[in-house]
Amino acid sequence: MDCLFCSIAAGEIPAKTVYEDDLVMAFHDIAPAAPVHILLIPKPHIPSAAALTERDGDLVGHIFAVIARLAKEYELEEGFRVVSNVGALAGQSVPHLHFHLLSGRALAWPPG
């Protein structure tokens, strides 16, 4: 499989990692869209949120617990956004489930 995020999770491609455990890896985005822009990926390959099933509930719950932990560590109490794009039309550029943790500036709504 030729997946950028799988290669990062395997340590084959370097990343500015801020969190890692057996299931999840979090690292700084190389093209940040906000002063704080961290990507969180599950280590198992899942193409996108559209491929999730009930079996993935514990994994997704763990990812969101890591997001909460990072929000505290980065002192994002004024607010942050969590985004997961699905498909090219929505802006998904890497076909591996990932969540963007964004903060550090006012974030407009609606996005896009």
Secondary structure as the mmCIF struct_conf table of DSSP 4:
data_model
#
loop_
_struct_conf.conf_type_id
_struct_conf.id
_struct_conf.beg_label_comp_id
_struct_conf.beg_label_asym_id
_struct_conf.beg_label_seq_id
_struct_conf.end_label_comp_id
_struct_conf.end_label_asym_id
_struct_conf.end_label_seq_id
HELX_RH_AL_P HELX_RH_AL_P1 LEU A 4 ALA A 9
TURN_TY1_P TURN_TY1_P1 ALA A 10 GLY A 11
BEND BEND1 GLU A 12 ILE A 13
STRN STRN1 THR A 17 GLU A 20
BEND BEND2 ASP A 22 LEU A 23
STRN STRN2 VAL A 24 HIS A 28
BEND BEND3 ILE A 30 ALA A 31
BEND BEND4 ALA A 33 PRO A 35
STRN STRN3 VAL A 36 PRO A 42
BEND BEND5 LYS A 43 PRO A 44
HELX_RH_3T_P HELX_RH_3T_P1 ALA A 49 ALA A 51
HELX_RH_3T_P HELX_RH_3T_P2 GLU A 54 ASP A 56
HELX_RH_AL_P HELX_RH_AL_P2 GLY A 57 GLU A 73
TURN_TY1_P TURN_TY1_P2 TYR A 74 GLU A 75
TURN_TY1_P TURN_TY1_P3 GLU A 77 GLU A 78
STRN STRN4 ARG A 81 VAL A 83
BEND BEND6 GLY A 87 GLY A 87
HELX_RH_3T_P HELX_RH_3T_P3 ALA A 88 ALA A 90
TURN_TY1_P TURN_TY1_P4 GLY A 91 GLY A 91
BEND BEND7 VAL A 94 HIS A 96
STRN STRN5 PHE A 99 SER A 103
BEND BEND8 GLY A 104 ARG A 105
BEND BEND9 TRP A 109 PRO A 110
#
